[in-house]
Structure formats: structure tokens, C-alpha cells
Amino acid sequence: MSTILVVDDEQHIADGLRFNLEADGNETVVAATGERALQLVLEERQVFDLLVLDVMLPGKDGFQVAGELRANGQYLPILMLTARGRPED
């Protein structure tokens, strides 16, 4: 069983991800902001096997969160989610 952190500010998306991940036997923690995700990993030292991270978040966006995690030596796998559809995104 893996422990997965889902970071998405849209509750229905976070709930859907949690439902499907837990149906596959994973433990899932949900955070609605990048700041909360950083708090869980960097301050509370919770250990996750995977981070599912929305790009467009209020406050710190997904790119900032990923950058701060890497800058602090946290190299957990990150799956980025986005609704952006332009090639430059």
C-alpha cells in the first residue's frame, strides 16, 4: 500500500482522486493548497510515496511547490495535473 498526497483546490476533483486511489488500496491525504502540502512534507515530516499536484492552486502554485520540495531535498515522485491546454504550458 502506498501513501499518496493529493493537492487540489477543487473539492470534487480531490474527492474523485481520493475515491479511486483508495479503491486501489492506497492511503490518501488531501490538501487544498500548496502551502498545506509543504507544511505536511517539510514541517510535519509526513512521508508520501507519491504527490499528485495540481498546477493551478491559490497562493503557491504547483510549480512553486515542486520547486520548494526539490530545494529542500524532497525527491518524492510528482504527478502534475493541469487543465491548461496550450502547447507552451
Solvent accessible surface area in square Angstrom, and as a share of the most:
residue,aa,sasa,rsa
1,M,184,0.82
2,S,38,0.25
3,T,31,0.18
4,I,8,0.04
5,L,0,0.00
6,V,1,0.00
7,V,0,0.00
8,D,7,0.04
9,D,60,0.31
10,E,81,0.36
11,Q,116,0.51
12,H,131,0.58
13,I,65,0.33
14,A,1,0.01
15,D,64,0.33
16,G,31,0.30
17,L,46,0.23
18,R,88,0.32
19,F,146,0.61
20,N,88,0.45
21,L,34,0.17
22,E,78,0.35
23,A,76,0.59
24,D,120,0.62
25,G,40,0.38
26,N,26,0.13
27,E,81,0.37
28,T,9,0.05
29,V,38,0.22
30,V,40,0.23
31,A,3,0.02
32,A,54,0.41
33,T,46,0.27
34,G,0,0.00
35,E,76,0.34
36,R,91,0.33
37,A,1,0.00
38,L,13,0.07
39,Q,67,0.30
40,L,3,0.01
41,V,5,0.03
42,L,35,0.18
43,E,129,0.58
44,E,80,0.36
45,R,161,0.59
46,Q,70,0.31
47,V,127,0.73
48,F,15,0.06
49,D,73,0.38
50,L,47,0.24
51,L,0,0.00
52,V,5,0.03
53,L,0,0.00
54,D,14,0.07
55,V,4,0.02
56,M,86,0.38
57,L,16,0.08
58,P,70,0.44
59,G,68,0.65
60,K,64,0.27
61,D,39,0.20
62,G,0,0.00
63,F,108,0.45
64,Q,96,0.43
65,V,0,0.00
66,A,19,0.15
67,G,40,0.39
68,E,57,0.26
69,L,1,0.00
70,R,84,0.31
71,A,90,0.69
72,N,86,0.44
73,G,44,0.43
74,Q,50,0.22
75,Y,160,0.61
76,L,21,0.10
77,P,80,0.50
78,I,39,0.20
79,L,95,0.47
80,M,65,0.29
81,L,51,0.25
82,T,73,0.42
83,A,89,0.69
84,R,96,0.35
85,G,75,0.72
86,R,148,0.54
87,P,137,0.86
88,E,127,0.57
89,D,69,0.36
